[in-house]
C-alpha cells in the first residue's frame, strides 16, 4: 500500500484486519531523519458510532497508557482523526503464543519445561505490575486485563514475552458480540465468575494464566465446545482433568501449581500474581531449572526461520518514488474539532523530537519493533526494515542479565553496564570471553566467564546469595572501624577487634543459573587474614577516599561513613569490603577492596554524570518544554535527561491548557508520565 497519513503517523503497511480494528505498521518522523516505528490499531468505522464502545475505549485507553513494563505492550497514543479512533502501540517482532504453540506442534518441537515456566513467569510479572498500579494520588487503579489468552501473549524473536491489549478488553467485547468463533476463542480463557457475568478482579486474570499454563504443559485445550453456548457451559462449571492424566511426565509439584491457579472458587486460587510467580520460581529452583529465557529466542528463530527470511528481504518501506507518490492525508472534516486525546490534530505542531543517543543499552521498557493481534487474528511480525533499528550483524552477540534482587549492579569486563536488572548489552563482539559480575548490598558478589557465539542472544539468570551474619546488625559498624574527613562521620573509633570474619564468596543459589556455554566460575576466595605475630587478631589498614566532584557520600558495605575527602581506618586485612560513592546527579561509583596487609590504600572515585529516560504523554496532546526549550509534541519517547529533579511545562496552545509537572529521574531509569490537562480525568 502507498503510505497514508493518519494524524502524524505514516501508515506504511496493513498487517491485519479483525472484528474490532485494522492493524498497520506505521512510523512517525521528526527533524534530521528521526523515525519511530509503531503499530497503529485503527478502529473499524462501524464501531465509531457506538457510544458505549467509544466510552469504554476512551476510559480504558487512558488507564492502559499509564502502564510501562517490559512484559506489557505499551500504548503510546490514542486519538481520533476524521471520526476514526486509533491507538498507537509498541510494535513487537515475533509471534503470538497461539501461533508459537501451533507451529511447535506442527514441527514436533514442543517448548521445553524451562521455556514453558519462563513464559508463564514473565506473564505473571506483567500482570503483577498492572494489578498493583496506582495513580498520581496513590489510588489503586484496579486494572484487570479480562482477556489473558494465547492470542494476547506475544513472544518476540529474541525471546521476550509481552502481554498485549491491556485495557481494551471491555470495549472489544462489544465488537465481538456478533462474531461466533471469535467470541468462542475468548470464552475458552475466561474465569468462571467472568462467564457468569459477576464483577471480576485480578484473580480472574490468574485463572486465565492457569489455563494457558495447563495447555502449554499438556498440549490439550481445556475448554472447547462445538458452539459458544457449549464453551460457555464448560467454563461456568469447570471439570478439570489433572494435567498428569494427559502427560504423566509432568511433575506433581507443578500439577499442584496449575490446579491451584484453576480453582473454581477464587478464594482458593493464587490471590496475587506475585504469589503465582513465587510458586513457579520455587518449583524451578527445586528441580534444577531456570526462569531465564534459555534458548527461547533460538527456538523462535528455528520455528519461524522462513518468515523471518521473507520479511528481512522486503524493500525498505517508503523507499522509491512509487511509495512516496502514493502518500495521501486523512483530514478531519471541516468545522469539527478533533476529540481531545493523546494525539495532536491533523496539521498541528510537530515540535522537535528528541533524538535517542546511539549505542544506549536497552532498559526495562522495550520500545522496539514487535507484533500485535486483533480480535483473534494472527498478525505476523514484520521485522522493521533498514530505516528502523538495524539488524544485528552475525559477527556480534547480545547478552541479557537478570538478577535477583533486581537492585544489583552488573559489570562486564570490570565496566559497569547497569544498576538495575534486567540489563541488556547489544553488539558484543562474538568469540571473546567476558567476565560478568553482579553486586548488591547485603549479598555475596557473583562472577562468571561468558563466551558468546556469533549471532547468539544469551540470557543469564543470577540469584545472589545473602551475606552470612558477620556478627553485627545491619547498618552497624564493624569492630575497630574509624572514619575521619571533611564531612560529618557517623562512625566512631573503637578498639575491639573480634575474631577474623569469614568470607563465603560469590555464587548463585543452586539450580537457578543459566550458562549455556559452560558452568559458572565463582569469585576466587579472598586471602586469609594477616595475623599478628603471637596473637590471633587480624591486622588493620586504612583507606583514603577522594572523589571528583568532592563532597560525595561514602558507604562501606551498607554503612554510611561520611563524605569525601574521607579517611577510613580500622579495616581488617583479609576481608573484602565494598566502597560506594554517591552524589546527586551522578552515577554511583563502586569498587570492592581487599587489604592484604596493614597498609593505607588511596581510592580516587571519578563520578560520571547520570542520565535517565523520560517517556511522556498528555491528555489532550501537548507541547513539552524543559528549561525553556521545546522538546516536542506528545507522545514523546526516549527524552534523555540528567538524573535529578526537573520541572516541565506541558502546553496545549489550541485549547489554551497548561500545566507544570515535576518529575524526578534516577540514573538509568525509564520513567513514563501521563499528564492530564483536563479539570477532571475520567476513568
GIJOCOR-V857261 format. One record per run of one state. SS is the DSSP state (A for helix, B for strand, O for the rest). FROM is the first residue (numbers start at 0). TO is the last residue. Records with the same first field share a line. If there is no record, write none. Layout:
BEGIN
SS: FROM-TO ; FROM-TO
END
This chain:
BEGIN
O: 0-2 ; 6-7 ; 17-19 ; 29-29 ; 33-33 ; 43-43 ; 48-49 ; 64-70 ; 72-73 ; 81-82 ; 89-92 ; 107-111 ; 131-132 ; 134-138 ; 140-148 ; 156-159 ; 163-167 ; 175-180 ; 187-190 ; 195-200 ; 218-226 ; 236-241 ; 246-250 ; 261-264 ; 268-271 ; 286-294 ; 303-303 ; 312-319 ; 325-326 ; 330-360 ; 362-372 ; 374-375 ; 377-394 ; 404-407 ; 412-413 ; 418-421 ; 429-431 ; 439-441 ; 443-444 ; 451-455 ; 464-464 ; 466-480 ; 485-506 ; 508-529 ; 531-536 ; 538-538 ; 548-551 ; 556-557 ; 563-564 ; 572-574 ; 582-584 ; 586-587 ; 594-598 ; 606-607 ; 609-609 ; 619-621 ; 626-627 ; 633-634 ; 642-642 ; 652-655 ; 665-668 ; 676-682
B: 3-5 ; 8-16 ; 20-28 ; 34-42 ; 71-71 ; 74-80 ; 83-88 ; 93-95 ; 133-133 ; 139-139 ; 152-155 ; 160-162 ; 327-329 ; 361-361 ; 373-373 ; 376-376 ; 395-403 ; 408-411 ; 414-417 ; 422-428 ; 432-438 ; 442-442 ; 445-450 ; 456-463 ; 465-465 ; 481-484 ; 507-507 ; 530-530 ; 537-537 ; 539-547 ; 552-555 ; 558-562 ; 565-571 ; 575-581 ; 585-585 ; 588-593 ; 599-605 ; 608-608 ; 610-618 ; 622-625 ; 628-632 ; 635-641 ; 643-651 ; 656-664 ; 669-675
A: 30-32 ; 44-47 ; 50-63 ; 96-106 ; 112-130 ; 149-151 ; 168-174 ; 181-186 ; 191-194 ; 201-217 ; 227-235 ; 242-245 ; 251-260 ; 265-267 ; 272-285 ; 295-302 ; 304-311 ; 320-324
END
